[in-house]
Amino acid sequence: MNTSRRVFLAGTAVLAAPAVARAQPLAGGRPVRLIVPFPPGGAVDILGRLIAERLGPALGQNVVVENRGGAGGMIGAEATAKGERDGSVIGLLGVTTFAAAPFMFSRLSFDPQKDFAPVSQITDGALLCVVNTETARQRGWTDFRSLIAWSRANPEQVKMGSSGNGTSSHLNISAVNRFADAKILHVPYRGGGPAINDLVAGTLDMMFDVMPALMPHVEAGRFKALAVSSGPRLSILPDVPGMADFADLGLGNHSVITWNAIVAPGGTPEPIIARLHQATHAIAADRAFVDRLKPLGYGTVVSEAPAALTRLIAEETPRWRQLVEISGARLD
């Protein structure tokens, strides 16, 4: 049973925030470093900064974002796993770190099951397929079906940027290529920000990635949204088809939902984990936080207890292992 829950109304967690703030500061009052495993400008960086600016008041001390990009998020994950166990280091890590990375590396520098102390899930969301608006006009990509058809007729001429090999974007497009017999070329970057810049410039043709950094460009007309990776459509984008709309393309059973979680280094004492969990609940129950994330394509979801995040990882792993096998992704 999934014991995470969506939070849309302020409740007991908000009432608990003052008590959290009055507690003794973590790590002797030193700033808490929130490690974001991607460079500035991408979706996870945006999320990390929104969390940090609210987690600080909830804890009663400064929280600073530390970007540690590279290797599809593994450099930042390793930095989190090997960080101090006094509450001064936490990480904002995604589902692929826990459920996919073990199947893409012959050897990791950390053990996803042992080297992290789960705190809480914080978001979920689908990937958004966008194309450069001018390129779409020139090539007649009026919808997702026409993009797939064009890629079949022009193998590997559609260039899709992602935030790196082995990321959810990479695994998703590999599955789309397999199931829909598409011929889209995956071009990995060291984070979503650089890829987005090249999509704006027209060097890339499309992205199928997490939504926060893409939505401003959709709203400005630079990108055209064609689909989301979830089976059903999203309430925030009711006119954008989900994969269930493309059963005729072989995608009717395809669905990719990503999520992010806050974790600490393994071995962090339980009282610190409990305090971080309480503070996470406080910010997630803040209506302003929920409303800020919703237009970016993030749902706010928190684990009822740290152990619930452990169970979620176990439940998700078989699905992501299959996606890795389809992609053939190897990162060493």
SULWO-V796024 format. One record per residue. N is the residue number from 1. NEAR is the number of other C-alpha atoms within 8 Angstrom. Layout:
BEGIN
n=N near=NEAR
n=N near=NEAR
END
This chain:
BEGIN
n=1 near=2
n=2 near=6
n=3 near=8
n=4 near=11
n=5 near=8
n=6 near=8
n=7 near=11
n=8 near=9
n=9 near=7
n=10 near=10
n=11 near=7
n=12 near=6
n=13 near=13
n=14 near=12
n=15 near=8
n=16 near=10
n=17 near=13
n=18 near=8
n=19 near=7
n=20 near=13
n=21 near=10
n=22 near=7
n=23 near=7
n=24 near=4
n=25 near=9
n=26 near=11
n=27 near=10
n=28 near=5
n=29 near=7
n=30 near=9
n=31 near=10
n=32 near=14
n=33 near=11
n=34 near=14
n=35 near=15
n=36 near=17
n=37 near=17
n=38 near=17
n=39 near=15
n=40 near=8
n=41 near=9
n=42 near=13
n=43 near=13
n=44 near=9
n=45 near=13
n=46 near=12
n=47 near=8
n=48 near=12
n=49 near=9
n=50 near=9
n=51 near=9
n=52 near=12
n=53 near=9
n=54 near=9
n=55 near=12
n=56 near=11
n=57 near=10
n=58 near=13
n=59 near=12
n=60 near=11
n=61 near=11
n=62 near=9
n=63 near=12
n=64 near=9
n=65 near=11
n=66 near=8
n=67 near=12
n=68 near=13
n=69 near=14
n=70 near=14
n=71 near=10
n=72 near=14
n=73 near=14
n=74 near=10
n=75 near=12
n=76 near=16
n=77 near=12
n=78 near=10
n=79 near=10
n=80 near=14
n=81 near=12
n=82 near=8
n=83 near=9
n=84 near=8
n=85 near=12
n=86 near=10
n=87 near=13
n=88 near=12
n=89 near=15
n=90 near=15
n=91 near=14
n=92 near=13
n=93 near=13
n=94 near=10
n=95 near=12
n=96 near=11
n=97 near=13
n=98 near=12
n=99 near=14
n=100 near=14
n=101 near=10
n=102 near=12
n=103 near=8
n=104 near=12
n=105 near=10
n=106 near=7
n=107 near=5
n=108 near=7
n=109 near=5
n=110 near=7
n=111 near=8
n=112 near=9
n=113 near=6
n=114 near=7
n=115 near=12
n=116 near=14
n=117 near=12
n=118 near=13
n=119 near=15
n=120 near=16
n=121 near=13
n=122 near=14
n=123 near=12
n=124 near=12
n=125 near=12
n=126 near=14
n=127 near=15
n=128 near=15
n=129 near=13
n=130 near=14
n=131 near=14
n=132 near=15
n=133 near=10
n=134 near=7
n=135 near=10
n=136 near=12
n=137 near=9
n=138 near=7
n=139 near=6
n=140 near=7
n=141 near=11
n=142 near=8
n=143 near=7
n=144 near=9
n=145 near=6
n=146 near=10
n=147 near=10
n=148 near=11
n=149 near=9
n=150 near=9
n=151 near=14
n=152 near=10
n=153 near=6
n=154 near=9
n=155 near=11
n=156 near=9
n=157 near=9
n=158 near=12
n=159 near=12
n=160 near=13
n=161 near=16
n=162 near=18
n=163 near=14
n=164 near=14
n=165 near=12
n=166 near=16
n=167 near=12
n=168 near=9
n=169 near=13
n=170 near=14
n=171 near=14
n=172 near=12
n=173 near=11
n=174 near=11
n=175 near=11
n=176 near=11
n=177 near=11
n=178 near=9
n=179 near=10
n=180 near=10
n=181 near=8
n=182 near=13
n=183 near=13
n=184 near=13
n=185 near=10
n=186 near=10
n=187 near=8
n=188 near=10
n=189 near=12
n=190 near=13
n=191 near=15
n=192 near=15
n=193 near=13
n=194 near=9
n=195 near=13
n=196 near=11
n=197 near=8
n=198 near=10
n=199 near=15
n=200 near=11
n=201 near=7
n=202 near=9
n=203 near=7
n=204 near=13
n=205 near=13
n=206 near=13
n=207 near=13
n=208 near=14
n=209 near=10
n=210 near=14
n=211 near=14
n=212 near=13
n=213 near=13
n=214 near=13
n=215 near=11
n=216 near=8
n=217 near=10
n=218 near=12
n=219 near=8
n=220 near=7
n=221 near=8
n=222 near=11
n=223 near=14
n=224 near=11
n=225 near=10
n=226 near=12
n=227 near=12
n=228 near=15
n=229 near=15
n=230 near=15
n=231 near=14
n=232 near=9
n=233 near=12
n=234 near=10
n=235 near=5
n=236 near=7
n=237 near=7
n=238 near=8
n=239 near=5
n=240 near=11
n=241 near=12
n=242 near=14
n=243 near=17
n=244 near=13
n=245 near=9
n=246 near=10
n=247 near=10
n=248 near=6
n=249 near=8
n=250 near=9
n=251 near=13
n=252 near=12
n=253 near=9
n=254 near=10
n=255 near=8
n=256 near=10
n=257 near=10
n=258 near=12
n=259 near=11
n=260 near=12
n=261 near=14
n=262 near=13
n=263 near=13
n=264 near=17
n=265 near=16
n=266 near=10
n=267 near=8
n=268 near=12
n=269 near=8
n=270 near=6
n=271 near=6
n=272 near=11
n=273 near=15
n=274 near=9
n=275 near=9
n=276 near=10
n=277 near=12
n=278 near=12
n=279 near=14
n=280 near=12
n=281 near=11
n=282 near=14
n=283 near=14
n=284 near=14
n=285 near=15
n=286 near=12
n=287 near=10
n=288 near=6
n=289 near=11
n=290 near=14
n=291 near=8
n=292 near=8
n=293 near=11
n=294 near=11
n=295 near=10
n=296 near=10
n=297 near=13
n=298 near=13
n=299 near=11
n=300 near=14
n=301 near=13
n=302 near=15
n=303 near=13
n=304 near=9
n=305 near=10
n=306 near=12
n=307 near=7
n=308 near=13
n=309 near=14
n=310 near=9
n=311 near=9
n=312 near=9
n=313 near=11
n=314 near=9
n=315 near=7
n=316 near=9
n=317 near=11
n=318 near=9
n=319 near=7
n=320 near=11
n=321 near=11
n=322 near=8
n=323 near=12
n=324 near=14
n=325 near=8
n=326 near=10
n=327 near=10
n=328 near=6
n=329 near=10
n=330 near=7
n=331 near=8
n=332 near=5
END
